[in-house]
């Protein structure tokens, strides 16, 4: 397990390094626009958030994951706290509308110079609370009320608040995380389908009735499936420019800080579409390296989950690695045109302090579970030796 943990940390460090370097290039023009000519404002802000995120990740490495079970109110308090933050985003003085969504909580009216996305922390809350609950019910996970209704209610509460915020990206992640944890914990497929099907239908309906979001799907279909870029709307702009960036980058890229797409063609390239900037400047092999890093992370997370010393560790590790891997793979699928455009950040690389803290929180929890694997193995070895000696 020591090799697995070392590989996990080295991969995360590599992704963080690639992200901070790429951000220094991709965010220059946007920083000049928003920060009065300061070319490296986003880079410096991300560096500050990185120190905070590393501190959070280090604390999670030290924090015994059994405490989430041992002190059950702790996980409940964390869940309730995140729920309150999501509710605050619905209050007009505190909510901050961006692109039709209210995902940002702005605390400046309270004289606190801070804004963040509670939806990012909701992903952690759903992993922790669902894992703790499914672990606590034990064999009763096969029952309808305890194994299906109760966890579905926990997931549904946060999902409805995210739906009200129109934060469909976080809503999708929360739904996938919660449903997957219920499945691996042993919830009956019939019960799971009773809640998953209406939830998916509601999400699809909300997308269809929203002209802006439905246009993303229809334009994606027009561009990718029909290969027609002549009769598309504004929603296809990001997709077309992102695909063009990868094409212009080729195998080796156009050179660091030489991206044309970041000039005026691909706005907000330092956030959800930062991989397109990397593909253009550093080429196909850079993009392939990022993809391989997420695959390595997924393998490490699965190894930690399967070898965790108890049920809670297995569920927590599975949830945390799914949180990272799903978002990473989904973002890569978006920027390469495999799925319709949706704003989900690329963990460790996209600009954003909230996402960075969430990602390193997940890594720290995985590391702590991995440490307990070694302790458990040592105890098992000691017990085997003791029994052998007693037998002799």
N, C-alpha and C positions, 0 to 999 in steps of 0.2 A: 504493500500500500504506500510505502514511502516514495517509491518511484512514480506512482500514480499521482500523488499529491504534488511532487516536484514538477511533473509534467503539466499538471493543472495550473500551478502558479507561473511557470515559465510561459505557457501559452497566453495567460491573461496579461502578463507583463509585455509580451510581444504585441498583443492587440492594443494595449494602452499606448505603447510606444508608437505604433503605426498610426493610431488615431490622433495623438497629440501633434505629430509631425504633419500629417495630412491636413489637420484643421488649421495649422499655421499658414498653409498655402490656400486652402479652399475658402477661408473666411475673410481674406484680406479686403475685398471690395465691399462685402456686406458690413464689415466692421467700420470701414471708412464712411459708409453711408449712415450708419446708426450712431457712431461715436465720434462725430466731428473730425474725421480724417485719421483717427487712430487705427492703423492697419492691423494691429495685433491685439485689439481689445477682446475679441472672442477667445483668442488663444490664452490670454492672461486670465480671463475669467474661468476658462476651463481648467487651467492649471491650479487655480485656487480651489475649485470644486474637487479636483483630483486629490488634493491633500485631505480634504474633508472625507471623501469617499474611501481613501486608504485607511483613515482612522476608523471609519465605520466597519470596513472589512476586517481590520485587525481586531476590533472589539468582538466581532462575530466569531472569529477564529478562537478567541479566548472563552466566549460565552458557551457554556455547556448546553447543547440543544435539548437535553433532558429537562431543562428548566421550563420549557414550554409546556411540558406535560406535568412536571412536578408542581409547578405553580400555575394551575389551570387558569385562574383569573388573569394571569399575565397575558396569555394569548387572547383572552376575551377583551381585556382592556385595550390591547393593540388594535384589535378588530374594531372596537367601538370608536377609538380615537380616529382611525382612518375614515370610518363612516361619518363622523362629525365633520372632518375636513372636506369630505365630498359634499356634504350638505351646505357647507359654507360657500362653496363655489356657485350655489344657486341664488345667493343673496346678491342683489345688484351692486351694492357698493364694493363688494369684495371680488366679484367674478370679473374675469378679463376675457372678452370675446376675441378669438382669433380664428379666422376662416370658418365662421359659423359655429364654432364649438366653445364651450365654457370650461375647458379643461384646466385653465390656469387659476390659481388662487392668489389674488393680489392683496398683500397685507399692508400696503402703503397707507390706506385710509386709517389704519390703526397705528400709524407712525412707526411701522416696522418695515425697513427697506428690503423686502424679500417677496419674491413670487416663485411659485413652484407648481408642479402638477401632482395633486393627490392621487390621481389615477395610477401613477407609477407605484406608489406605496400600496395601493389597493391590490396589486398583483402579489406582493409579499404577504399581505394580510390574508388573502384567500388561500395561499399555499400553507401558511402556518396554521390557520384556524381549521381548514379542512383536514389537514394531516393529523392534528391533535384530536379532532372529533372522531375521525375514522379509526384512529388508534384506540381511543377510549371506549368505543362501543364493542370492540373485539368481535366475537362471532355474531353479534347482533347486526353486523353490517349487512347481512342477508335479509333483514327485516325491512318492511316497507317504510315505517315511520322513522326508525333510527338510522337505517342505512341509506335512505333515499330522500325522504321529505325533509328531515332536519338539515343535512348538508346542502340540499338544493335551496333551502330557505336562506342559508348563510350566503351562498353564491348569488342567489337571486336579489338579495338586498343590495349588494354592491353593484350588481349588473344593472338594476333599475336606475340607480343614481347615476351611473356612467351613461346610461341611455338618455336620461334627462339632460345631461351635460352635452350630449351628442358627441361623446368621445368614443366613437365606434372602434377605434384601434385598441384602446385599453379594454373595452367591453369584449372584444373578440379574444384577447389574451386571457382575461379572467374566466371567460366561459370555457376555453380550451383547458386551462389549468385545473379548474374545479372539476369539470367532467372527467378529465383524464385521471385525476386523483381518486375520484369515486370509482372509476372502472378498475384501476389497479388494486384498490383496497378491497374489492370484492362485491360492490353493489350489483345487484342483478341487472342484466342488460335490459330486461323489460321495464323495470322501474326507471332505469337511467333514460331510456328512450321516451318515457312518459313526460319527462321534464326537458330533455334535450330538444325534442322535435318542436314543441311549442316555442321554446326559446329561439331556435334557429329560424322558425317561421316569422316570429316577431321582428327579428333582426333584418331578415330579407324584406319584410314589408316596410320597415322604417327606411331602408335604403331606397326602395322603389318610390316611396312617396316624397323623398327628398330630391328635388331636381338636380342639385349640385352633386350629390353622391351617386345618383343613378347615372348621371352623365359620365362619371368616371368609369363605370362598368361598360356602358354602351360605347364610349370612345375607345376603351381598351379592346373591346371586341372588334371594332372597326379597324383599328391599327394593327393588332397582332393577328387576329384570326383571318380577317378579310384582306389584310395587307394593303389597306387603302388609307392614305394620309391626306387625301384631298377634301374629304367631306366630314371632318371632325371638328369638335368644338374646342374651347379653351382648356377643358379638363385633360385633353390628350397632350398638352404642351410639355408637361414634365416628363411624361413617358417617352415622347419622341426625342426630346433633347437628351434624356438619359441614355437611351439606346444609341444615339448619335455619338455621345461621349465615349462609350466603349468602342465604337467602330473607329473613331478618330485615334484612340489610344493604341489600337493594335496590340502586338505582342509586347513591345518594350515601352510604349508610352511616348508622349510628346515632350516629356521632361518635367522635372519638378518645378512647380510654380508657372507652368506654361499652358495651363488649361484655358481654352477659349470659352467653354460652356459656363464657367463661373463669372465671365464678364457681365453679360446681360441675358444670356439665353436660358440659364437654369437658375432661377431665383431660389434663395434659401438652400443653396447647395451644401452648406456646412451642417445641415441637420439630417433629414431623412434620406437625402440623395448624395451623401458624402462619398459613398462607394463609387458613384459615377465619376466624381472628380479624381479619385484614386485610379480608376480604370483608364481615364484619359491621360493623366500625367505619368503614371507608373506602369501602365499596360496590363495585359491579360495575366501575367504571372503574379502581379500584386493582388489582383482580384482572386486568383486561384489560391494564393497563400492565405488570404482572409477566410475563404471558404473552408480550406483544410484546417485552419485553426478552430473553427466552430465544430467541425467534425471531431477533432481531437478532444475539445471540451466535452462534447456529447459522450464520447467513449469513456473519458475519465469519470464523468458524472454517473454513467450507468454502472461502472465498476464500483464506485463508492456506494451507490444505492443497493446493488446486489449483495455486497459484502457487509453492509451496515449491521451492527450487532443486535438490532431490535426492529420491530415493525415501524415505530415512529421514525427512526433514522432512515429506513428505506423509503417511507413516504415523503419525508422532508427532502431528502436528497433527490428523489425523482422529480418532485415539484420544482425545486430550485434549478436543476439542470434543464428541465423542460422550459422554464421561464426564459433562460438565456438562449437555448438552442432554437426554440420556436420563433422568438423575435428576430434572432439573427438570420435564420433561414427565410423567414417571411420578408424581411427587408431586402435581402438579396434577390428574392423572387420578384419583388415590386420593381426594383431599379433595373432589372433585366427583362421586364415585360412578361414574366410568367404568370402573374396575377394582376388584377386591377390595382390602380394606385391607391394606397392607404398609408396614412401617416403613422408608421411604427419605426422608432429609432433603431439604429444598429448599435447594439450594446458594446460599450468600451470605446466606440469610435465616433459616433454622432455627437454633435455639440449638445450639451444639456446636463446640468448638475444633478437633477432629480434622477434621471435615467442612470447616471454614473454611480450614484449612491446605491440605487436599487441593485445594479449589477454586482457591485463589490460586496453588498450585503449577502447576496446569493452565493458568491464565491466563498466568502468567509464561513457561511453556514456549512457548505459542502466540505470545506477543509476541516472544520471541527468534527463533523461526522466521520471523516476519514481518519482523524486522530484516534477516535474511539474504536475504530476497526483494529488498529494496531494494539491498543490496550486490551481489547477483547481477545485477540489472537494470543497475546502473551499470557493472559490468564488461562486460556484454554490449554496452552502448552504446559504451563505450570501444573495445572490440575492433572493432565495426562501423566506427567513425570511423577507426581506425587502418588497417583494411583498405582503406577508401575512399581514404585519403590515399596509401597505398602503390600502389594501382592507378593513381591519377593520376600 
